Structure formats: structure tokens, C-alpha cells
Amino acid sequence: RTPMRVTASLCSRLASSPSTNPRGVSFRVSRPPFALLRRLTRTMPLDLPHAREFSSDRITLVGDLSAADVDRALSEGEFKSWIYMNAESDAAFPAAAKKALGDGFKQFVVEGATLTRGLAKKLADAMEALPRPTMVQCSTATRASMAYILFKAREQRWPQAGALQRARAMDLKFFSKPPLADFVREGLRPDAGLIFRQLFDTSGSSTYTYLLGDPVSKEAVLIDPVKEMVDRDLAVVNDLGLKLKYAINTHCHADHITGSGDLKAKVTGLQSVIAESSGARADVHIKHGDVISFGADSNVINLEVRATPGHTDGCVSYVCDNMVFTGDALLIRGCGRTDFQGGSSEKLYDSVRTQLFELPDETLVYPAHDYKGRMVSTIGEEKELNPRLGLKKTKEEFVEIMSNLNLAYPKKIDESLPANLKCGIDD
């Protein structure tokens, strides 16, 4: 009934000798003392200024601390590393932490002209390498939140748009200051950038094929290749000196035959990729939450897989850098039909709202098709202007719209679907 401060020394005393409770019953703590301390402190966090604890990562973000707060954090929090993001001349510099932790203490000046891509990499490197638990400290914990998302994005292989979405969901405070938000955006991009080409199918399906490449290793991928355009695609790949690693599809298409099979026949070692839920043949089957990675270790490019069923039951979208490749789930001012291949208007509405419209508004939208010459949109534009799926539309209104489209039977579906279920290869 009496409040008690849980400390490492208390846990050690309880674990090392029998004790007696008020009823006279002897007991001994058998749990290792520091394991017990960690379990208790997850529900009893240190009361520190601006503190934000990420217990599963054993990382705590804090603002300015008094000398007494620093001593208490070191003794009760058992911190093994510390990152300080102001100058050593700052009044709140945690001298006791630097003295106690030695190589586990890192100091970076994170402001103004120091906000470079090089600094972002150093912060992520330090967060990755330092032993846990780790304290990350700045004046108000705002800049400390930048170090956390840079670390988590690298650990989880989140592309820029996906990482920023999660940062907002976690209510990380760096968004309140535009220079800090810009610093994080740049820090989340591949160090050497990426090669990007948007290619259009001139054979009749109005399909967009996307070429993404790493300028360091020259590894590359194609998204939604078309059979009739394979020679054109390979000419672009060869002109740029790239080496294709994957041929990736957003879904099992009904309006054209995929180029994956022909590409596999012409490019040694190339692997085809499609969602497991599509039911189609492929070398690699992916599912929601998977990440497709390619490129050099120094310039890894990640494609985050997001299940976006509705047009078909096997549709996925790919988030890469500040872009999302939406297939037929979300088109520019429209969306794919939902009346065949296991389509569902209700599923498509939910997919777009939860998996695509949650991305940052500035995320570039690259669809699988456009029939009016438009090439790119943004998430913000589609939320505002999409006449079917915009934020002003309810699910009931969307379902009504889709049920009254009265679209013709797809011209090439009887040819395309059987071939695409076999990776575009006619046995």
C-alpha cells in the first residue's frame, strides 16, 4: 500500500536473500533481478521532461534534464548508451552520462547547417550500433524523434513515404518544424538516389511499366511489364547499363499478357514476382508487409508491399521512396473495375482508404494505366479530386457508382488471364 521506488539495488536485495511479508510468510524472488526491473519499468517509466519511451526497442526520447535527472536515469533506467543532440557547451549537457558511459555516449550538433544527409546517416548508424537501453536527448525531444524514425526505417526497411506515415501515426514531433521534416525526408532516401523511368504500352492496353534502378550496383526491377513491349524495355535497360533482378506485377492482369515470362527467357537469373493471393505462378510470391530489396548495401532500395484487394482479390501496391505504384487499385481520378476476378467494391474502398490514403499527401501516385495521357498524381490530389474514391465519398456512394458502370466485357481477358496465371508463359 505504500508507494515504493523500484530500483536495481532493491531487485538485487530481493533476489539475494529471503524476506518476510507483513503476514510472516517467507518468500524469495527467483526471477533474475534485471529482467524483473525491465518488466516493471515498462509499466513504470521514468518521470523525465518530455519523455517518450519505446519499450520494445528500449529507446527513450527526452528533453533537457537536470543533473539529478541524469543521475536518476543512469541508476534507475540502467541506460547503457546515450545520444546528446546539442553542443557540449549547452547548459543541459549530461556530463555524468558522458563520464559513466564512455564509448556508449555520442554527441551530435543537430541544427541549422548541420542538417545534412551525412548527419542523418551518422544518427542512424549510432542508433543501430549502440547497446540498449538508449537515451536520446535534445532540448524538447523533438529532434530526438528524428533519430528514432531514421533508425526504425532502416531496421524495418521502410521506404520514405511509409516511414513518414508511421512517424505521423506515432505523433513524432519533428513534423512541427519544416526544416526538421525536410531533413528526415532526405535522410530516408537512398544515399545515391535511384534511376526511374515510366514507360507506356503503345500496343493497345495503355499500361504503364516502371523501371527502377540502383545507380551503384546497377540492379533494377520492372513493375508491370507488357509482353509486346519487352524488347523496348530491354533496350532501355541495356542503354542505362542496368541488370534486371525482378519482374514484378501488381496483380494478374486481364487486359494484357505480362512480359514476365519473356523477360525470364531473355535475362539469365531474373525472377518473377506477384502476390500469393493472385493464384498466379511466379518465382517469388509476396504478401502484405513484405519488402522487396535490391541495390548495393550502400544504396539499398526497398519496395514495401501493401495488399490493396478490390479490383482483384490479389492486387498489391508497392511503396518506394516517395512514390507508390498502385496498379489498378487507384488510378488518376478513378480506379479499376470491381466486377470480375474476385473483385469487391467494398474491399477496394477499404484498401484505398487504409493502405493508400494514409500515406503522406505529397506521395507520388503512379498507376498501372491511364487512358487520357496523364502520367502521375499525388495522394493529396486523389483524396481531394478523385470522383469515385475521394474523401467526400462514402463507401455506400462508391459501391453505388461501381455497380452502375455497365462496363463491356474486357476484350483480352480470355487470352490474358490464362497466360498471366502461368507467368505469361504459354505451355
N, C-alpha and C positions, 0 to 999 in steps of 0.2 A: 504493500500500500504506500510505502514511502518511495518517492522518485529516486532512482539510482543512476548515476552516470556509468555507462558500460565502457570499460577501458581494457586495454590489452593486459595490464597488470592484474586487474580483477579476474579476467578469464584465466590467467595463469594460476592465480591463487586457488580458484575454484577447482581447476583441473588437477592440481598437485596434491591436495590434501582433503580428507573427509571434512564435512562441515555438518552443522545441525540446523534444522529449520525451527521455527517457533514451537512446533509440536514435539520436538525432541527426536525427530526421525533423521537418522544419518543418511547422507547421500554423497555421491561423487559424480562430478561431471566427466563423462567418458569421451565426449566429442573433443577433437583437437581444439585448443583454445582459439587459434586464429581463424579456423573455419567457423567456429561459433561466433567470433567477433564479426566476421564478414556477413554472416547470415543476419545478425542483429542490426548491423549498421545499414543494411539495405532498407530496413523499415524505420530506422532511427538515424537519418542523415545528419551530418554536422550542420549546425546553425551558423552559416557563414554568409557574409554580404553577397547578394546577387547569385547565390549558389544554385547550380543546376547539375544534378547528378545523373549520370548514365550508368546505372549499376551493372548492367550486363557487360559493358565494356570496361568497367572500373575506371571511369574517367569523370572528373568533376570540374566544372567550369565555375570560376569565382571572380569577383571584383576585388577592389583594394581591401587588404587585410591589415589589421593592427599586428604588432609584434606578438601580442598574446594569442591572436587568432592563428598566426603561423605556427607558433609553438603547439597549440592545441591540435591543429591539423596534422602536424608531424607525429604527435604522440598518440592521438586517438584514431586518426584516419590511416595510420601506417603507410603514408604515401612513400613510394619508392622512387618517384620521379616528379619533376615539376618543370613547367614551361612558363616563363615570365615574358610578357609581350610589351614591356616599356623599357626605357633606358635604366641603367644601373643607378643613375643619379636621382631617379624618381624617389619621392619620399616614402612610397609604399613598397620599395624594393624588399623582397623577402630574404634578407641576409642570412637568417637562420636556416632557411631551406637550402640555400646555396652551400653553406658550410656543412650541413648534415648529409646532403645527398651527393656531393661530389660530381662525378660524371653524369649522374642522373638529373642534374639541374641544367636546363638550357634557357638561354635568354636571347630574344629577338626583338628588335625595334620594329614594330608593325604599325606604320603610319606614314602618310604623305608619300614622299618619293620612294620609300622602301617597298611600296605595294606593287611588286613585280611578280612575273611568273616564276622567277627563280626563288623568290621568298616563299611562294605557295608550295613549291616542291620541297623546300627545306622544312617547312612546317609539317607537311605530310610525312616526310622521311622521319622526322623526330617523333611524331605521334606513333608511327609504326614501330620504331625501334626501341623506344623507352620501356622499361619494365613497369608493370602495373602494381598498385593503383597509381594513376597520374593526375596531378593537379594542373590545370591550365588557367593562368591568371592574367587579367588585364584590369583596367580601371573599373569597368562595369560588367564584365563577362561578355560584352558584345563582340569584340574581336576574338575572344576565346572560342566563340561559337563557329568562327570561320575555320579554325584549326580542326575542330571536331568534324565538320562536314567534309573537309578535304580528306581527312583520314578515312571516314566511313565510305566515301565514294570510291577511294582506291581499294579498300578492303572488300567491298561488295561488288566492285566493277560497275558501279552506276555511271551511265553517261551523264553529261552535263544537265540536260533537261530533267532526267529522272532524279538526280541528286538535288536539284533546286526545288522540285516538287516536294521531296521528302523534308528538306530543310524548312519549308513553309509549314508543312504539317507538324513538325516538331516545334514550331514557333521560335526558331533561332533568330536572334535579334539583329544580325548583321544586315538584314534587308532594310532596316530603318535608315541606313546611311548608304546612299548610292555609290560612293567610291568603294566601300567595302563589298557591296553586292557585285560590282564590276570586277573587283579583284578575285572574288570567288568564281565568278563565271569564267574568267580567263584561266584561273588555276585548275579548273575542271576539264579544260580542253586538252586534247593530245598535244604533247610538247612541240612536235614538229608539224602539227596540223594534219589535214587529210586531203586526199585527192577526191574530187567529187565531179561526176558527170551525170546529167539527166539526158536519157536517150529515148527517142519516140519511135513507136512502131508505125512505119509507113505502109505496112501490108494490109491494114484494114481494121485492126482491133483498137486503135488509139491507146495502146498500152504504153505506159512509161516504164522503162528499165533503168535502174540506178546502178552506177559503178562507183564503189567506194574503195580507195586505196591508201596504203601507208607509204609515204614518200621515203621512209628509211629502208624498210625491208623489201618494199615493192609488192608485198602481198596485197591481194584485192579480192573483193566479192562482187557478185552481180545479184541484184534483187529483181525478181520477176522478169527473167529473160524470155524472149519470144522465139519460137523455132525458126521462123522465116528471117529473123534478124541476127542470127548467131554469127554469121560471117562479118557483118558490120560491127557487132560488139567485140569480136576478137581482134578486128583491125584497130579499134580504139585502144584496147588493152595492150596490144603489141606496140602501137605508136608511143604509148606512155611508158613502155618498158616494165609493165606490171606482170605479176604472176597470179593467176586466178587460184584461189583456195576453195571458195564455196560458190555454188549457185543456189540462191535462196528464193523460196516462194512465200508470198504472204498467205496464199490459200490455193486450193485446187480449182483452177480457172475453168470457166465454161465458154469463154469467147475466143480463146486461142490455145494452141498447144504450147506448153512450156518448152523453152530451149535447153532445159537442164540435161536431158538425155543426149542431145547432140554435142553439148559442151563437154560432157563426160567422155564422149567418144574422141574428142579432139584435144583435150587438155589432160595430160597424164596427172593422176593424183587428185584431180578435182572431185569434191564431194557435193552431193545434192542435199538440200536441207528443206524440210517442211514440217508443219505441226503434226504431231502424232494423232491428234483428233481429226485430221483431214482424211485418214484412212488410205492415204497415198503412199506409194513406195518411195523410199529415199535412203541415202546412206546415213543420214543423221536425222532423227526425229526429235523435235523440241517441244517444250510445253511452257506454260505461263511461268515467268520468273527466271527462266534460263537466260544465260548471257553467252552470246557468240563473240569470241575474241579473235582478233588477228593483228598482225603487225609485229614490229620489233619490241623487245622488252622495254626499250626506252620510249616507245611511242605506241603503246597498246591502244587499239580502237575497239570499243565494246558496243555491241548491239543488244539491248535489253529486250527480251521477248515479252509482249503483253497479249494475252488472249483477248480477242475482240470479236467473238462469235455474233452471228446475226444475219449477215449476208449469206454465209455458210456456217456450218457448225464448227469448221476447222480454221476459221480466219484468225490470223495474228497480225499485230503491228510491231514494228521494230523502232525502238528509240535509240538514236545515235547522235552524240554530241548535242547540238541544239536543234535537232531535226527529228521528225517522226514519219516513218513510212507506213501509211495507213491501209495499203491495199484498197479493197472496195468498201471497207467499213465506213470510212469518212472520205468523201470526195469534196472538191471545191464547190461549195454551195449545193451540196447534195450528198447522196450516199448510194451504196449498192442496193439492188433489189433484194427482197427477202422471201420470194415466193417459190424457191426451189432449193435443192441441196441442203435440206435441213434448216433452211432459213427461218428466222423468227424476228418480227419487228420489235417485240418486247425485249428480246436479248440484245438486239443491235442498239436500241436506245440506251439500255443499261451499260453496254460496253463502251459506247462513246462517252457517256457522262462520267463513268467511274475510271476508265483507263486512259482516255484521251483528253477530255476537257479539264482534268485535274493537272495536266502539265502546265508549265508557265505560259502565259498568253503569247509571249514572243517566240515560242517554239514554232519552227517552220514545218508546215504540213506538205508532204509530198505523196500524192495519191497514186494508185495504180493506173488510173485513166483520167483523161479529160477530153471532152468532145467539142470544146469551144476555144481551144488554143490557150487556155490558162495553164500555168506551169507550177505555181506554188501559192500557198496561202499561209495563214498562221492560225494557231489555236484561238487566239483572241478574236480574229476575224470571223471564224466559223461559229464561235459562241454567240457572236452578235448578229451575223448576217446569214447563216445557213437557214434556208426557208423550211427545211424539214426538221433539223436537229438542234437549231439554235436554242439558247436558254429560255426564250419566251414560249417555246412549245412544250406542252405536257406530253407525257407518254401516251395518253389516250388520243391526243391530236395526231401524234406521229403515227400511231397504229392506223388511224383512220386514213391518213394521207397514203400510207403504203398499201392499204387494202384497196384503194381506188385508182392505182396507177394504170391498170389494164395494159400491161406491157406484153409485147409479142414474145413468142417462144424464141429463146436465143438461137441464132442461125447456126452456130457451130457447136452447140452443146453435145449433140450426138457423136460428133467426131472428137471433140476436145476432152470431154470428161473421161472416157475410157483410156485415152492416151495419157492424160495427166495423172491418173491413178497409178500408172506404170512409169512415172517419172519421164513421160514424153517419149518413151521407147516403144515402138510397135513390135511386139514379139512375133 
